[in-house]
């Protein structure tokens, strides 16, 4: 019977399901709910705790070297280092720094802190 939701991720599951097919966690029968996470979007598991303020400040002050990209776990920050002599990374990272600082916490988390 469908209509129950996993208390960990909100996936709809059968009432006799023991392990959630989406998140792989054991379903606690006492906590099965028909309303848990029903209207909330699921973004995946949070796997990092990166700060948008730190990323923005790094982009503004050290952006031409791609430090903010390495902080966010993105390997392609190496291109900022390779092309730093052209000043293009400085311009791009300045814009990125402003975008990081002006973005909402939710959108930054969704993009950089979840899988």
C-alpha positions as CSV (number, residue, x, y, z in Angstrom):
1,X,0.0,0.0,0.0
2,X,1.5,3.3,-1.0
3,X,0.8,6.5,0.8
4,X,3.5,6.4,3.4
5,X,6.7,8.5,3.3
6,X,10.2,7.8,4.5
7,X,11.0,10.0,7.5
8,X,14.6,10.6,6.2
9,X,14.1,11.7,2.6
10,X,10.4,11.9,2.0
11,X,10.3,9.2,-0.7
12,X,6.9,7.5,-1.0
13,X,7.2,3.8,0.1
14,X,5.1,0.8,0.7
15,X,3.9,0.2,4.2
16,X,5.9,-3.1,4.4
17,X,9.2,-1.6,3.1
18,X,12.1,-2.0,5.5
19,X,14.8,0.0,3.7
20,X,14.1,3.1,1.7
21,X,14.9,2.6,-2.0
22,X,16.0,6.2,-2.4
23,X,18.2,7.0,0.6
24,X,19.0,3.5,1.8
25,X,18.1,4.2,5.5
26,X,16.1,1.9,7.7
27,X,12.5,3.0,7.9
28,X,11.2,3.3,11.5
29,X,7.6,2.0,11.4
30,X,6.5,4.1,14.4
31,X,7.6,7.3,12.6
32,X,6.1,6.5,9.2
33,X,4.0,9.5,8.3
34,X,1.8,10.6,5.5
35,X,2.8,14.2,5.8
36,X,6.6,14.1,6.4
37,X,8.4,16.1,3.7
38,X,5.4,15.8,1.4
39,X,5.7,19.4,0.2
40,X,9.4,20.0,0.8
41,X,11.8,19.5,-2.1
42,X,14.6,16.9,-1.6
43,X,18.0,18.1,-2.6
44,X,20.1,15.1,-1.6
45,X,22.4,14.6,1.3
46,X,24.3,17.5,2.6
47,X,28.0,16.6,2.2
48,X,29.8,19.8,2.7
49,X,29.4,22.9,4.9
50,X,30.8,25.6,2.7
51,X,30.0,29.2,3.5
52,X,28.8,31.6,0.8
53,X,30.5,34.5,2.6
54,X,33.9,32.7,2.7
55,X,33.5,31.8,-1.0
56,X,32.5,35.4,-1.9
57,X,35.4,37.0,0.0
58,X,37.9,34.5,-1.5
59,X,36.5,35.2,-4.9
60,X,36.8,39.0,-4.5
61,X,40.3,39.0,-3.0
62,X,42.1,35.9,-4.4
63,X,39.8,35.1,-7.3
64,X,42.4,35.6,-10.0
65,X,44.2,32.5,-8.6
66,X,40.9,30.5,-8.4
67,X,41.2,30.0,-4.6
68,X,37.4,30.2,-4.3
69,X,36.9,27.4,-6.7
70,X,39.3,25.1,-4.8
71,X,37.5,26.1,-1.6
72,X,34.2,24.9,-3.2
73,X,35.9,21.6,-4.3
74,X,36.0,22.4,-8.0
75,X,39.2,21.2,-9.7
76,X,38.9,23.6,-12.6
77,X,40.1,26.4,-10.4
78,X,43.4,25.5,-12.0
79,X,42.3,27.4,-15.2
80,X,42.2,30.6,-13.1
81,X,45.9,30.0,-12.2
82,X,46.9,29.2,-15.8
83,X,45.2,32.4,-17.2
84,X,45.8,34.8,-14.3
85,X,48.2,36.8,-16.4
86,X,45.3,37.8,-18.7
87,X,43.3,39.4,-15.9
88,X,40.2,37.6,-17.2
89,X,40.0,35.4,-14.1
90,X,40.1,38.5,-11.9
91,X,37.1,40.0,-13.8
92,X,35.2,36.7,-13.7
93,X,35.9,36.0,-10.1
94,X,34.9,39.5,-9.1
95,X,31.5,38.9,-10.7
96,X,31.3,35.4,-9.1
97,X,32.1,36.9,-5.7
98,X,29.3,39.4,-6.0
99,X,26.9,36.6,-7.1
100,X,28.0,34.4,-4.1
101,X,27.4,37.2,-1.6
102,X,24.1,38.2,-3.1
103,X,22.6,34.7,-3.5
104,X,20.3,33.3,-0.9
105,X,21.6,30.7,1.6
106,X,19.2,28.1,0.2
107,X,20.3,28.5,-3.4
108,X,24.0,28.5,-2.4
109,X,23.5,25.4,-0.3
110,X,21.6,23.6,-3.1
111,X,24.3,24.3,-5.6
112,X,27.5,23.8,-3.5
113,X,26.6,21.8,-0.4
114,X,24.4,19.0,-1.6
115,X,24.9,16.0,-3.9
